[in-house]
């Protein structure tokens, strides 16, 4: 008999999903009416807005142009790092980066992108090995152990089952004025730090230029920087959404932002650039590293017949299939442009759960990543046939046996 599915964290997620469905008509979040524009601040000013919105090809190509100009000024290759979501499994990515530093061949990344837990680690990854102690402590110092703190009557009076207060404390402890100053200094050199949230109102992914935001250098920028990181890590229904001001015509509106992983598992090559189908100048001198804070391989098992187990397994399968599809698309882009493409992910046989924030578990997952990086086993280059052609979702998604 095949083994039973063995991730208690995923079962916990299934219970969360079940409760969210049952309580969906109860907890609500008050929305404000649009306000006339009065004093524009950093979060809504059209001249300072750090958001790169979908379809904004000018801003998207601006990031690529800055990258290619950096390449033109020096010898060697450029490096892009994309950090995925994955909850507590973000400890794996932190371990890979720390172990890579210890091994001595970790590059300086020209562009770093982060989604969800990857957004929380992205600032440290962007700043390099000198910030490895802070990165390690964020995931193994015990700060994250209270992130899933249930509250009474959660879904009845709140828009989420868990409070975001522990997550906010974690972000506030790690995102300091000193961190923003260091990011701003690197931004001035042409390097870019990008974080993704999902705007639920428009159903669009929003890319935030965090270096531009850090460069504003005031208290308001610090607060918005923290809000964006919290939003990117706020799983809908698990944590409350984050309301961020935005411009619509001559009015200030509230935008509802949640986990960047709702629309995409990671940000490698921007969608509009990938869809153009054209060669990107300078890409042949670039290396794209995609760090998946989770497992991408299928793990066959017998699923219990309960609602939480079924919902959990469904979510897990959808998540893995989506990740593989995005990996295939990025691999195809790299092959078409002659760029190097590397992927790191948690081994399929490892015991890892996105919702297990217990200290011992996070230390163990961190060490899995660190050990693999030290041994030179963390990064793999996908097989040639994987990158040979653009992905077809139907060929990657799990198939339903005939007759069932």
N, C-alpha and C positions, 0 to 999 in steps of 0.2 A: 504494500500500500504506500502511496506517495505520502511524504511527510505533511503535517498540517502547517499552515501559514504561521510563522513564528515571530511576528513583530508586535509586541504588546503596545508599542507606541502607535502603530497603525490602527490597532483596535480602539485605542483611546480616541484617535482621530475619527473613527467611524461613529463612536458614541457622540462625539461633538457634532458631526454632520447630522446624525439622527435628531439630536436635541434642537439643532438649528432649524431643521424643517418643522418640527413640532411647535416651536416657539416663535416662528417667523412672523406671526401676526401680533406679537405682544410688544417686545421692546422696540422703541423707535428713537430716532435721533432727530431733534428739532433742526429745521433748516430756516435760514433767514432769507428775507426778500432781497433782491438786488438793491444795492445802495449807489447813489450818485458818486462819481469820482470826486474826491476832495484832495486830500494830500496823498499823492502816490508814494508807496513805499517800495522796498526792494522786491517784494513778492508780486507786485502787479505792474510796475513800471515797464512800458514797452521798450524802453531803451536799456534796461538793466535786467529784464526777465531772464532768469537762468534756464527756463524751460525750452527744450527743443521739441516742438510738437510734431505729430505725424504729418507727413506731407511737406514739412518745412525743409525742402531740399537745399535751400541756401545755407541754413545752419548746419545740416548734416554734412554737406560737402565742405563746409568751412572747417569742420573737425578733421576730415580726411586731408584737406589741403595743408593744414598746419602740420599734420603728420608727415606728408610727403616732403614738405619744405625742410623739416627737421632731418629727414633722411638725406636730402640733397646736400646738407651742410656737413655731413660726416661720412666716414667710411663705415662699412659693416651693415648690419641689418637692424630693423626696428622690431619692437615686440609689443604685442597687444595681449592683455590678460582679461578674460571674461569670467566672472565669478557668479555661479548660479545660486538659486535658493536651495533650501534644504533644512531649515530649522536648526535643531541641535547638531545636525550633521555638518554644520558650518565649522565645527571643530576639526573635521577632516581637512578642509581647505586650509585652515590656519596651520595645521600640522605640516601639510605639504610645503607651505611657504617658509615656515621656520626651518624644516629639514633641508629645504633647497638652499637656504642661506648658509646653513652649517656645512653643506656639501661644497659650497664655494663657487657655484656656477650659475646662481640666480641672476637673471638680467635686470637691468633697469627698464621698466615698462614705459613706453611712450603714452599708451592709453590703457586705463584700467576701468572696467565697467562692473557694476554690481547690482544684483537683484536680491531682495529679501535678506536672508542672512548674509548673502554675498555683498549686499550694500553695507552691512555693518562692518565687515572686514575690509572692504575696498579702500577706505582711507589709509589704513595701515599698510596694505599691499602697495598702494600708490607711493607712499613715502619711503618704502624700501626696508632693508634689513635693520636699519637703526631703530625701527619701531617694532621689531619682533617681540620684545618683552611685553609691550602693551597689547599686541595682538594675541600672544599666548595667554596673558592674564585675562583678557576679555572672555575667552572660551574655557579656560581651565582654572580660573581663580575663584570659582564658586559664585560669581556675580549672577550667572544665568540660571542658577538652580531654582529660583522662585518665579521665573517668567510665567509659568502656567499656574497662577494662583486663582482658584475659583472664587466667585463671590456669590453671596446669597441671592436667590431669585434672579439670577443673571439674565436669562432671556425674557423674563416677565417685564422688567423695567429698564433694561439696557439693550443696546443694539449688538451685544456680543456676550459670549459666555464667560470670557475672562477680562479682567481689567488690564489696561495697557500700562498701568503705573510701574510695575517692575521693569517692563521693556523700556519705558521712558527713563527710569533711573539708570539702567545700564547704558543707554545712549548718552545721558548727561554726564556720567562718570568718565566716559571715554572721549567724548567730543568736547574738547576744551579750546579756549582761545589760542593756546600754543599750537594745537593741532591745525586749526584753520590758518594760522600764520605760516606754518610749514607748507601746507597745501597751496596757499596763495603764491609762495615763492617758487614752487615747482610749476604752477600754472603759468607764471610769467616767463618761464623757459620754453613754453610751447607744449608741455605735457598736459594731458587732459584726464580728469576724473569724472566719470559719468555714472549716475544712479537712475534706476528706472522705477517709476510708480505706475499704477493703473488708475486712470480717471474713470470712475464708475459712471459718472453722468454722461460722458461722451463715449464710453467704452473704448478708450484709446490708451495706448502706452505713452507715457510722457517721460522723456529723457531729460535729466537735470544736469546741467554743467556745474558741478559742485566746486570746481576751481574758480569759476567766475563768481559764484556766490561767496566763497571764502575771501576772494579779493576785495569784496566790499568792506570788510574789516570792521564792522560795527556790531553792536549787540543784536540788532535786528537780523543781521545775516547769520549770526550764531544760532539764534532761535529757529530760523527757517531751515538751516542746515540740519539741525536736530529733528525738526518736524518731518523733513523729507525722508530721513533714515527710518524714523518710526513708521511712516506711511508705507515705505517699501517693504517693511517686515510685518505689516499688519494683515494677517490672513483673515479674509472676510468671515464673519460669524464667530471666529475665535477671539480676535481683538477688534475693538471699534475702529471705524474708518477715521482718517485724519482730514479735517476740513482746512483747505488752504485757499487763500484769496486769489482771485484771477480777474482778468479784464474781459469784458464782453461789450464791445462798443464803447460807450461812455459810462458804463456802470461797473462797479465792483461786485463780483459774485463769489459765492462759496463753491469750490470744487471738492467733490468727495474722492479722496485718494486712498487706495488700499495697496496691498501686496503687488509688487511688480510682476510676480510670478503668475498672476491671473491670466495674462495674455502671452507671456513668453517665459521659458525657463532660464534663459540667459541672453545677454546682448553681446553678440560677436560682431557680425557685419550688419550695419543698419539695413532695415528691410527695403527702403526705397533704393539704396545703392545696389543691393542684391538683385532686386527686381528689374533694374535697368538692363541687366544682361551684358553690360559692357566691361571691358577690361579697366581696372583701376590703376592709374599710373603709380609706380613705386611699390605696388603690392608684391611684386616678385622679390623684393628685398625685405619682406616682413614675415614675422612668425606670429601665428595666432595660437594662443594657449587658452583652452576652455577648461576650467576647473569645476567639475560637477560635484556638488556637495550632496551626493546620493549615489544610488546604484542605477545603472542603465540596463543591465541584463535582466532577463526574465527569471523568476524564481518559482517554478511550478510547485504547487501544494494543494492540499484539500482545504477548501474554504468552508468554515462553519456556516450553518444555515440561518444565522441570526442577521437581523437588519444591520447592526453596526459592522459586522464582519463583511457583509456583502458590499456595503457602501465603501468601506475601507479598501477592499480589494479592487473595487472599480476605480476609485480615486488613484490608487497606486499604479494600476495598469495604464490609465489615461496619462498620468504624469510621466511615466517611463516612455510611453509611445511618443508623446509630445517632445520630450527631450531628444529621443533618437531622431525624430524628424528634423528638429532644428540643427542637430549635429550634422546630419546628412546635407542639409542646405548649406551650412557653413563650410563643410568639407568640399562640396561641389564648387563653391565660390573660390576657395583656396586653390583647388586644382586648376580651375579655369585661368586664374591669375598667376600661377606659379609660386604661390605663397606656401610656406611651411605651416602645417596644421597639427596640433598636439592636443590630446585629451587626457585628463586625469579624472578618475571616479573611484568610488568606494568599491572594493572587490565584492562580487556577488555573494560570496560565502561568508562575508563579515557580518557580525551581529550589530546592526546600526539602525537607529530609529530617529526620525526627524523630530519626534515629540518627547524623547527621553532626555530631559535637561538635568538629570541627576549628575552630580559632580564626578563620580567614579566613571560613569558611562562616557561623559564628554572627554575626560582625560584619556580613556582607552581609545576612543575614536580619533582624538588628536594624535596619539602615538601611532595609530595605523598610518595616517598620512605622513607623519614625520619619518617613520621608519622606511616607508616606500621611497620617499624623496632622497633620503640619505643613501639608499641602496641603488638609486638611479632607476627605480622601477615605477615611479609615479606616472610618468608621461608616456603615452603610447601614440603612435601615428596610425590612424585608421587604415584599414586595408584599402588597396587601390580601387577595388570594385565598389567600396563604400562611397568614395569620392568621385567616381567616374561620371555620374549623371545626377541631375536634380532629383530630389526625393519624391516618391509617390506615397502619399499618406496611407492609401489602402494596402500597399505592399509591406508597410511597417507595422500597422496597427494589428493587435491580436485578432485572429480569425475565430468566428463562431463555428463549432463543429456542425456538420450537416445533420439535420434531423432533430436538433435540440430546440 
